[in-house]
Structure formats: C-alpha cells, structure tokens
C-alpha cells in the first residue's frame, strides 16, 4: 500500500521543511511499520532485508534495532553493516556467484550462510569457508514480474538434490533451498507455486538423510506504483504462501528477503520546477532532479515504473492538465514520465512530490553531467 494510517508526508509537514530541493525524505515510522507488517503476516519467519534496495545508514540502523537481519550482495555492503555493528549471525550472503576473497571475509567476520547455484561455486565456498551452511538457489517461474531474474540466476530444480548431496560430501551443511520469483511480482500465487514445485525435492532429500533447515522465498513483494496493474496486498501473498508451506513433507523455517517491499513506500522525493516549455503539442516541466541522480528505474524501464506525482500546493481552482516531466541533464532519455496529471498553472519555482521512491533510487544514482545526489533527510 502507498499510505499508512499516519500521513507523515502531508502538505503542512513538507511546507515546514527548509531543505533545498531536490531531496529525499524518509519516514522512520513507515519503515518500522513495514517491517512489522512482514512479521505479522509471516509469523515465525526470518526476515533479512535485501539492502541492495536502499543502503542508507539510517535505514540499516533502524531495521537492525528492530531485530531485522540482512541479505548482502557484496563485501562492500558487508562493510556498511560492520560500521553499524551488525553481527555475522544476522547476515546472509545472497549472491550465488561470489569472489573467493569476499566469501573468506564474510566467513572470517562470522557470516555462516552462503547461497550457491553451481558446483564450481560450492567448491569455492568449501575451500575458504569450511563447514559453512549453504543453500542452493533454483530458478522460479517469474512470468508476470516486471524484472525477471531466472536468466542470470539459479540452477534448474533437478540439480538441487545432487548439489546439496555434494555440499554434504564437501563437509558443508546443506542448509536450504532458495528461489526468487522476480522483482515487482504481480501474481499473489507466485511464491506458493514455487514452494509447490519443490515438494518432491524435499521428499527426495529425506530419503538421502538430508533435512533442510530453511526455504528462502526471496523477495519480489511489490509496491503499488502508478504503473502497477493492481494493488497486491502482502496479506494475500502471505495467506497463499503459508498455506502451501503447510502442505510440504515437513516445514523448514521460511526466510524472506524483502527489499522494494520494505522500503519503497517509506520515501518521497521533493523537486522544484526549473522550466515550463510548450513543445510539439506537449507541456514539459523540467525538474532539478531526474533519472540519473534519483529515479533510474523510470528511465531504464520506461513504461514499467511510473511514480505517483503531486503538487506541493493546491491548484487554486485552475483545473488540471497533463504534463511531461523531464530531468535537468542534457541527455534525451532523462524523462521521468509523460503523463503526470497536475494543476494547470504549474510554473517555475513550484515544488512537486514524487511518491514511493524508497527503493532502487539512491543506490543507483550517478553524477551524470555533474549533478550531485539529492539530499537525504528523515522524519
């Protein structure tokens, strides 16, 4: 959902802020609420925030203080967690292909859970992290997800048993199976179908005296963007997923890796209009921020990720018009959206609020054309 019971981002709050645009504003309350929502709908599960979605130190600290774990993709992310005192037992190394030196640094720090999806990766882990817990990543059906993962990651389901048997032979602990249904999934049954697909795998492993500790169901929990076909409540996803979990031969503990689903709705971006131009039948509003310094997904997947946009002020009864929104760089792909419905009289100096931008914005920002990263503030 894009709103919570508290409206931390209402007009009076925003008007009271003295920050120079462009700036991100994050709500601590919303972040804590989102974490508790996952705890409520997936009781007894282990939640590891996928920090690739947003690695702002304040977000990491807030989640750590709430008891959240972390799914980490590199030694550089590990260093961020080290800086705030997150211990190794709250971390899983989720990349299924990793440099040996990184694996060793994780292991030396006390991280003892590693993903893999090939024999060569398994041997790499065994060499530098003896006795570690390993979980095999398999492909999942990501049809219907905006960002698909199955091409680059995951072994075929048929390989799970021989790989986990080999892990045991190498002195590693066959800890579990993981999958990812793709980012911004829109099928509430996607996670349940993936669980159903490994029913026989779990039975086969039992005959080989391997009983898994966990099933890592990954992330993919969607945000209801302006471009979303439908709102998919977490409660609905959880009900289907947990019902299927109960049908497995036994019930390994579930690990969740929410990234976008945890932070997307916790942040907004406030921008100023620097130009209003009529051009070839369209009215363009140029902003002081764009796709390079803050809204990468709007460009990279034009037509897939469109954010809700609102004006900081009312329309003064002028009615509304359709505007195209562009960023400040000299690059033609720097277009945020082409169909923003805003007050007809928008002009230079007016401020816009771009909603639900907490995920995959700051972490992929660049300094293209020299524009700096927007400021970051918390309320």
N, C-alpha and C positions, 0 to 999 in steps of 0.2 A: 504494500500500500504506500501511497505517496504522502499520506498525512497520518499523524498520530493524534492522540487526544489533546496534546499540548501544541499550540501553534507558535513555536519559538521564532519563526521567520515572518511574523506578521508585519504590516507596514510600519506600525509605530516603533517596533524594535529596530527595524532597518533604518528608519529615518533618524534614530537617535545615535547611530554609529558615525564616527568621524573618519573611518578608514578611507584611504584613497583607492579608487577603482583602478583596475579590476581587482577583486578579492574574493576568495572563498570564505564561506562562513559555515562552520560545523557545529552541530548541536550535540553536546555531551549526553543530554537526556535521551535523545533519539538513538544514539549508539548503544547505550545501556539497554534501552527498551528492545532494540532489535536482537541483542544477544539473549535477553531473557525470553524473547519470543521463540527463538530456536530451542532454548532449554525447555520451554513449556510444551511445545508441540512434538519434540523428540526427547521425551524423558529418558534419563539413563544413558543417553548417547554422549560421546566425547566430541566436543566442538573445537576444531582447530581453524582459526581464521586464516584464510588464504591471503597473506599480507601483500601479495603482488597487486591486489586491487587498490590498495591505498596504504602506504607505509609511513604516514606522518607519525612522528614520535608520540604525539599526544593521543592519537587513536590507539597505538600499540599499548601505551601505558594504561589507558582506560580499560581496554579489554583484558590485559594481564591482571589488573586489580580486581576485575570481576570473576577471575578464575578461568579465563579462556586460554586455550592452547593456540599454537601457531603452525601453519603449514608453510614451509620455507622452500624457496626455489634456488637459492644460491648462497655462497659463503658471505656475500655482501649483505644480504638480508639477515643472515645469522649475526653479523657484526652489529646491526641495528638492535637486535634483541639482546645481545650481550651488553650493550650500552645501558639498557634499562633493567638489567638484572634478571632476565627470563632464564630459568634453569633449563638444562638439556632435556629433562623429562617432560617438559611442556611443548617440545618441538618435534615435528616430523619433517624429514627431508623428502619432499614430494616429487621432485623431478626424477623421471625414470631413466634419464641418461645424464651422468654427472662426471665432472673431472675427479680423478682419484685423489688429488690433493685436497679437494673440497670435502670429499667423503671422510678423509682422515681428520680434517679439522673439526668437522661435526662430531665425529666419534670421540675425539680427544676432549671435546667440550662436554660430553655426556649425553649426546643425542644417540639414541639406540634404535631408531625406527627409520627404515630406508625403503623407498619404492624402487622397483626394477621392472623391466618388461622384455629382457633378453638374457640369454645365457652369458654373454660377454659382460654385461653389467653385474650379474650375480657374482661372477668370478672376481670382478674388480672390488666389489664390496667385501667378499670373503678375504681378500688379500690385505685390506687396510682396516677393516672393522670386524675382526674375528668374533664370532658368537652373536652378531647383531640380529635384531628382529627385522625380517624382510617381508614385504607384501608385494604381490605381483599385480601389475596393472594390466587389465584386459580391455579390449575395445567394448564400447557400448553403442547401442543404436542412438545416434544423435540427430536423427531426422527431426526437423521441426525446431532445432536450436539455431539461433542466429549465428553463433560462432562455433564451428564444428572442430572437434579435437581428434577424431578417430583416424585421420590420415597420418598424423605425425606421431601419435602416442598410442601405446597399448599393444599387447600381443593378442593373437587370436585365443578365444576361450579354450580351445582344445589344448593349448600349450600350458595352461595353468598348472595342471597336475604334474607333468614331467618337470617343470621348472621348480615347483615347490619341493618335489622329491629331491631334485638336485641340490636345492638350498640346504636341505637336511644333511645330505651327504657331504656338503662342504663345511659342515659344522655351524651353519646359520640356523636360526629359528624360523620355521615357516609361520609367520605371524598372521598373514591375512591375504585378502584379495581386495583390489580397488578398481573402481571404474569412474568415468566422468561422462555424463550424458550430454555435455556441450554447454557452453555459456549462454545464458538468457534462454533457457529451455521453455517451451510453451505447452508441453504435454504433461498434465499432472500425474500421468501413469508412468512417465519415463523411468523413474528410479525403481518403481515396483517391477516393471518389466525387466530391468537389468538384474534385479535380485532373483526374479523367477528363472532367468537364464542360467544362473549358477547353481540351481538346486542339485542337479546331478553331479556337478563338480564337487560339491561338499560331500555328497554321499560316497563318491569315488575316493576322495581323500581319506574318509573314515576307514575304508577297507585297507588303506595303506598306513593306518595308525597316525594319521595327521589330522588333528582337530584345530581349526583356526581360532585365533583369539578375536579377530575383528573382521568386519567388512567395511571398507572405506567407500562410502557412496558419493564422495567428491562434493562438488558444488553444482553450479548451474541454476541455482534458485533465482528466479527472475525479478527484475524491477519493472514496475508498471510505468514505462515511459510513454510519452505522447505517441510514439510509433508502435507500441505494443498492440497486438491484435485483441488481447483480452487481459483482464487482471487475474492472476493466478495466485490465490491466497496460499500462504505457507501451510495453513491448517489442512487444506485439501491435499496438498502434496504429502504431508506427513501421514494422514489417515491411510492413503493408498500404500505408501511405503511400509509403514509399520504393520499393516495387515498382511502384506506379502512376506515380511520378515518373520512373522509368526508361523508361516507355512513351511519354512526351511527345515531340514532334518534336525537342526539344533539352532540356537540363536547366538551367534557371535555378537559381541558388542558392536554397535554402529559408530563409525567415525564420520563426521560431517566436515566439509571444508568450505563453508560459505565465504565468499569474497564480495562480489557485487551485491548478493542478497543481504549482506550485513551492513554495508556502508553506503550504497547508492543513494538512499533517501535521507541520509544524515547530513548532506551538504548542499549548499546553493552557491551560485556564482553571481556576484553583482558586477554589472558592467555599465559603462557610460556610452552614450551615442556620440560619435565624433563626426558623423556626416550623414546627411539625408539627401539622396540623389535619385531623381527620376531617370530611368534608363530602359529603353526598349520595352515600354509597357509595364515595367515593374518599379516599385518604390523600394530602394535599397537603404537600409540602415547599417552604416559602418560602426563597429564597436571597438572599444580599446582592448579587446581580447578576442581570440579566435581559436581555430582548430589546432594550431601549433603549440600555443602556450598553455592551453587548458582543456580543449574539447576535441581531442584527437578522434574519438570514435564517431563524431558527427561527420568527419571527412572520410575516414578510412572505410566506413560502411554507410556512405550517403544513402539515405532512404531507409536504413535499418534503425539507427539510433537517432531519434529526434526527441529533444527535451521540451518539457513544458516551459513556456516563457511568459512572464507577466511584467507589467509596468509597475514601477515603484509609486506612481501616482495615479489617480483616477483620470478618466477621460474627459472630465468637465463637460459631459453630455455631447461630445463631438462625434460619438459613434466609433466604430472600429473599422480597420482596414487590414488587408493582407500585406505583409512586408517580407522582403528577403533580408536575412541577417548575414553580414559578412564581417570577417576579422580584419585587423589593421595591416596585415603584411602585404607585400607586393606580389603574392602568389595567387593565381586564379582559383586553385582548389580551396582557398581559405573561405569557404562558405559554410555557415553553421546550419542554416535551413532556408527554405524558400517560401514557406507558408506560415509565418508567425502572425497570429491574429492579435493586434494591439490597438490602442487608442489612435484614432485617425490623425491626431495632432502631435504625434511624437516628433521631437526636434532635438537638435544638438544640445548636449548637456543633460538630457533626461537619462534616468537610470532604468535598466532592465534587470530582472531577476531570472536567472536560468536555474531550473529546479532539478533535483535528483542527480546531481553531478558528483556524488561522493566517490564513485568507482571509476577507475581507468581514465582519470583526468590528470591529476597532479603527477602520477607516477610515469606517465608517458609524455609529459610536457618537454618542449625543447626551446632553445633560444634562437629559433629561426628569425632572420632579419634583425637579430639583436634584442628582440623584445624579451624582457625578463619574465620569470614565472610570477603569476599573480600572488599577492599576499595571502596568508592563511591565518584565520582567526577562529576562535572557539567561543561559544556562549554556553 
